């Protein structure tokens, strides 16, 4: 919550524990995240589906839908949408503990200029590419 507050996004907690921006507008969160990505020189690529993630030493090898394979120090996965725990078996195979998903009434809407949530991927300026992506 402090991270968002430092970026002028005040959050509120619903009685059931869900968090929302006090503006009740998901653009508040999107703007904060996109501004931070820009400041950190993180490249956000849209319409580029991740089709596989494997450990490669102390890094992660990420296979993309455009036949690129890239190496990353860290990977952030935002799954959303599926109530079935078996959907996350690939994350469990990477060593993560899967907490049963809980439904939410909140929709994270992105403006048309930022579409591609289904397959968005990001890379920092220090990523290594096997194929030119």
Backbone bond lengths (Angstrom), bond angles and torsions (degrees), N, CA, C in turn:
res aa  C-N    CA-C-N  psi(-1)  N-CA   C-N-CA  omega(-1)  CA-C   N-CA-C  phi
1 X - - - 1.439 - - 1.522 110.39 -
2 X 1.331 116.25 -36.00 1.461 119.52 179.86 1.522 111.27 -61.73
3 X 1.348 116.53 -39.16 1.467 120.67 -179.36 1.524 109.67 -57.70
4 X 1.322 117.02 -47.21 1.459 120.37 179.79 1.522 111.04 -67.64
5 X 1.318 117.91 -41.31 1.469 121.32 179.80 1.524 110.53 -60.06
6 X 1.335 117.61 -38.51 1.461 121.52 178.32 1.528 111.93 -65.94
7 X 1.309 116.62 -17.01 1.466 121.86 179.58 1.525 110.95 -110.36
8 X 1.330 115.54 23.81 1.468 123.24 175.93 1.524 114.33 61.89
9 X 1.334 116.19 31.64 1.463 120.64 173.50 1.525 106.75 -116.07
10 X 1.324 115.23 102.01 1.455 120.15 177.75 1.526 108.95 -80.79
11 X 1.338 115.48 137.21 1.457 120.89 -178.98 1.517 110.51 -113.39
12 X 1.323 115.04 154.72 1.457 120.97 174.82 1.525 107.66 -127.43
13 X 1.307 115.69 151.60 1.461 121.61 179.46 1.519 108.85 -108.32
14 X 1.324 115.27 123.90 1.462 120.45 176.56 1.529 109.41 -73.79
15 X 1.319 118.39 164.41 1.459 122.43 -179.33 1.525 112.52 -57.70
16 X 1.344 116.66 -30.19 1.470 120.02 -178.89 1.532 112.48 -88.57
17 X 1.340 117.52 5.92 1.466 121.24 175.89 1.516 115.11 95.68
18 X 1.319 118.89 -8.65 1.466 120.75 178.69 1.519 110.03 -70.44
19 X 1.335 115.29 147.57 1.465 121.67 -178.66 1.531 109.55 -107.94
20 X 1.333 115.63 140.50 1.458 122.29 178.56 1.524 109.09 -141.03
21 X 1.337 117.52 151.36 1.473 118.27 170.64 1.530 108.25 -68.43
22 X 1.320 116.52 145.22 1.470 119.77 -179.61 1.525 111.57 -64.48
23 X 1.325 117.37 -18.29 1.468 121.15 176.57 1.520 111.70 -73.39
24 X 1.362 116.74 -14.92 1.467 122.20 -173.15 1.528 111.35 57.23
25 X 1.318 116.26 30.05 1.462 122.42 -178.65 1.526 108.09 -133.51
26 X 1.336 116.77 115.78 1.469 120.88 -177.31 1.524 112.88 -62.07
27 X 1.332 117.39 -19.05 1.473 119.28 178.05 1.519 111.93 -61.57
28 X 1.327 117.73 -26.06 1.465 120.85 177.34 1.522 109.91 -61.37
29 X 1.319 116.52 -43.44 1.462 122.03 -179.77 1.529 109.96 -72.22
30 X 1.321 117.03 -45.21 1.470 121.34 -179.78 1.521 110.43 -58.28
31 X 1.317 117.14 -46.34 1.465 121.07 -179.56 1.523 110.89 -60.52
32 X 1.330 117.55 -44.29 1.466 120.77 179.55 1.528 110.64 -61.70
33 X 1.321 117.16 -44.00 1.461 120.82 -179.39 1.528 111.91 -67.56
34 X 1.322 117.20 -43.95 1.462 120.74 -179.28 1.530 111.11 -67.71
35 X 1.325 117.76 -38.94 1.472 120.97 177.21 1.525 110.48 -62.60
36 X 1.321 117.07 -42.14 1.463 121.19 179.50 1.524 110.58 -65.93
37 X 1.320 117.14 -42.57 1.465 121.01 177.90 1.527 110.31 -59.59
38 X 1.314 117.07 -43.59 1.468 121.19 179.00 1.524 110.70 -63.14
39 X 1.322 116.55 -44.89 1.469 120.90 -179.29 1.531 111.02 -62.39
40 X 1.334 117.17 -36.29 1.464 121.29 -179.00 1.527 112.62 -88.23
41 X 1.327 115.98 5.26 1.461 122.17 -179.69 1.537 112.27 58.64
42 X 1.329 115.07 40.73 1.460 121.33 175.88 1.520 107.26 -91.81
43 X 1.315 115.89 124.22 1.460 121.15 179.36 1.524 108.67 -81.17
44 X 1.307 116.78 123.99 1.460 121.84 175.99 1.518 106.71 -102.41
45 X 1.328 115.33 117.88 1.464 119.99 178.90 1.517 108.20 -109.34
46 X 1.303 115.76 133.37 1.452 122.19 -177.94 1.521 110.16 -104.41
47 X 1.333 114.93 157.07 1.462 121.88 178.27 1.518 111.37 56.24
48 X 1.306 115.72 44.76 1.452 123.16 -178.99 1.530 106.45 -137.90
49 X 1.314 116.84 90.63 1.460 121.00 -173.18 1.521 112.21 -73.89
50 X 1.311 115.42 139.29 1.459 121.69 171.98 1.523 106.52 -83.91
51 X 1.340 116.84 123.30 1.467 119.64 -178.07 1.524 112.23 -109.04
52 X 1.325 117.28 -7.03 1.454 119.64 176.63 1.516 111.82 -172.20
53 X 1.336 115.31 146.97 1.464 121.65 175.36 1.517 107.27 -134.36
54 X 1.335 116.61 128.33 1.459 121.84 178.33 1.514 108.97 -134.62
55 X 1.325 116.12 153.40 1.466 121.03 173.62 1.521 108.05 -73.50
56 X 1.316 115.78 140.09 1.462 122.20 175.22 1.524 106.02 -137.11
57 X 1.333 116.20 88.11 1.458 120.28 -173.10 1.514 109.18 67.24
58 X 1.333 116.11 -124.99 1.472 119.68 178.50 1.520 111.82 -97.07
59 X 1.325 116.92 14.08 1.467 121.71 -179.50 1.517 109.65 -121.01
60 X 1.325 115.74 179.58 1.451 122.10 177.82 1.524 108.95 -118.39
61 X 1.306 116.35 130.70 1.456 122.28 174.89 1.525 107.03 -96.04
62 X 1.321 115.91 119.38 1.465 121.64 -176.01 1.529 108.52 -112.68
63 X 1.335 115.72 120.47 1.468 121.60 177.17 1.519 108.42 -94.64
64 X 1.333 115.57 132.17 1.462 121.53 -175.90 1.523 111.01 -112.72
65 X 1.321 115.75 160.64 1.461 121.59 -176.98 1.520 113.56 -67.15
66 X 1.330 118.10 -15.93 1.467 120.56 179.44 1.528 111.01 -95.36
67 X 1.344 117.05 25.31 1.461 125.37 178.25 1.524 113.90 67.04
68 X 1.308 117.80 15.10 1.458 121.46 175.40 1.521 109.33 -89.68
69 X 1.326 114.74 148.63 1.454 121.92 172.16 1.524 106.10 -127.45
70 X 1.329 116.36 125.27 1.456 121.33 -176.76 1.519 110.14 -126.35
71 X 1.328 116.21 153.73 1.462 122.26 177.08 1.518 109.78 -109.32
72 X 1.331 115.89 137.22 1.457 121.84 -179.18 1.525 109.88 -133.77
73 X 1.319 115.37 150.28 1.464 121.09 173.89 1.516 110.38 -75.80
74 X 1.323 116.15 -36.05 1.463 122.18 -177.34 1.526 109.34 -139.65
75 X 1.313 116.07 149.84 1.461 121.84 177.05 1.525 107.58 -133.32
76 X 1.312 116.29 131.92 1.461 121.90 174.26 1.521 106.90 -107.71
77 X 1.317 116.01 125.01 1.458 120.91 -178.44 1.523 108.28 -112.68
78 X 1.324 116.30 125.65 1.460 122.13 174.06 1.521 106.78 -117.91
79 X 1.304 116.56 105.97 1.458 120.66 -171.60 1.514 112.06 -87.44
80 X 1.302 117.69 -66.30 1.455 121.94 178.17 1.511 114.61 57.99
81 X 1.302 115.43 152.58 1.448 121.24 168.05 1.511 118.78 89.98
82 X 1.313 120.42 -28.04 1.456 119.47 -175.08 1.521 111.66 -107.79
83 X 1.327 116.95 124.93 1.461 119.79 179.86 1.537 112.72 -84.82
84 X 1.330 118.47 -2.29 1.466 121.59 -174.92 1.529 110.66 -95.63
85 X 1.338 117.13 119.51 1.464 120.61 -179.47 1.530 113.32 -57.52
86 X 1.333 119.04 -31.85 1.468 120.77 -178.77 1.534 112.38 -64.57
87 X 1.327 116.79 -19.03 1.463 120.99 176.69 1.528 110.87 -60.76
88 X 1.322 116.03 -25.76 1.455 121.01 -174.42 1.522 113.14 -101.74
89 X 1.334 117.88 16.22 1.464 121.08 -177.89 1.527 111.83 -59.24
90 X 1.322 117.46 -33.06 1.467 120.30 -179.95 1.524 111.20 -66.53
91 X 1.344 117.00 -30.75 1.466 120.05 175.64 1.525 110.56 -73.74
92 X 1.317 116.12 -37.14 1.466 120.17 177.04 1.525 109.72 -62.68
93 X 1.329 116.33 -38.30 1.471 120.73 178.75 1.530 111.84 -63.43
94 X 1.326 117.78 -23.71 1.465 122.01 176.64 1.530 111.80 -85.03
95 X 1.343 116.80 0.08 1.453 120.67 176.63 1.515 115.72 101.35
96 X 1.321 117.24 7.18 1.466 120.30 -179.59 1.528 111.32 -84.87
97 X 1.317 115.59 150.53 1.455 121.77 171.76 1.520 106.99 -89.95
98 X 1.316 116.43 131.03 1.457 120.74 -178.36 1.528 108.92 -100.78
99 X 1.320 115.90 121.19 1.454 122.53 175.91 1.524 106.55 -91.76
100 X 1.322 118.75 132.21 1.471 119.44 -179.31 1.532 110.97 -52.00
101 X 1.343 116.73 130.23 1.462 119.88 -178.21 1.524 111.61 -66.94
102 X 1.323 115.04 147.72 1.467 121.60 177.54 1.524 108.36 -116.53
103 X 1.328 117.24 136.57 1.470 119.58 179.75 1.527 111.64 -67.40
104 X 1.309 115.03 152.14 1.456 121.02 177.72 1.513 109.04 -136.16
105 X 1.295 116.02 148.75 1.459 120.70 176.75 1.516 111.40 -90.63
106 X 1.323 117.22 -4.70 1.459 122.18 -175.01 1.518 110.71 -86.35
107 X 1.305 117.28 130.43 1.453 122.92 176.28 1.511 108.68 -107.07
108 X 1.320 116.46 133.18 1.456 122.10 179.32 1.519 107.51 -96.18
109 X 1.328 116.35 94.21 1.463 121.61 -177.32 1.515 110.41 -90.73
110 X 1.349 115.72 133.14 1.454 120.38 177.13 1.521 108.56 -110.60
111 X 1.342 116.76 142.17 1.465 119.41 177.31 1.526 110.92 -61.16
112 X 1.322 116.78 157.15 1.464 121.96 -177.12 1.522 112.37 -53.55
113 X 1.318 118.31 -33.00 1.468 120.39 -178.85 1.518 112.34 -70.02
114 X 1.332 117.96 -12.45 1.455 121.67 -179.32 1.522 112.36 -118.79
115 X 1.329 118.54 24.76 1.453 120.01 -177.70 1.513 110.85 -68.34
116 X 1.304 115.70 164.20 1.459 121.16 179.46 1.515 111.47 115.63
117 X 1.326 117.94 20.34 1.453 121.20 -177.01 1.521 111.02 -57.41
118 X 1.337 117.98 -35.65 1.459 120.36 -177.59 1.516 113.11 -61.03
119 X 1.296 118.76 -23.48 1.449 118.45 -177.83 1.499 113.17 -143.73
120 X 1.294 117.52 26.23 1.454 119.60 -179.78 1.512 110.23 -69.71
121 X 1.318 115.89 144.01 1.452 119.48 173.80 1.519 107.97 -141.77
122 X 1.268 114.52 150.83 1.457 120.05 -176.53 1.516 109.10 -123.76
123 X 1.325 116.70 151.76 1.456 119.40 172.72 1.508 108.85 -142.84
124 X 1.311 115.01 145.37 1.458 118.95 175.67 1.519 108.02 -83.22
125 X 1.305 116.02 166.18 1.459 119.58 -177.61 1.521 112.22 -64.75
126 X 1.334 118.31 -13.69 1.456 121.22 -178.52 1.516 114.28 -96.60
127 X 1.324 118.88 10.96 1.452 119.41 -178.54 1.518 111.43 -73.57
128 X 1.308 115.84 156.26 1.459 121.67 179.30 1.518 108.80 -109.91
129 X 1.304 118.05 137.93 1.456 122.46 -175.15 1.524 109.83 -116.62
130 X 1.333 116.51 132.98 1.457 120.39 173.06 1.517 108.63 -78.69
131 X 1.320 117.19 -47.92 1.458 122.86 175.38 1.511 107.75 -112.25
132 X 1.305 117.90 150.22 1.470 121.28 178.30 1.514 108.37 -66.85
133 X 1.310 117.57 120.44 1.467 121.58 -176.29 1.500 111.04 -108.56
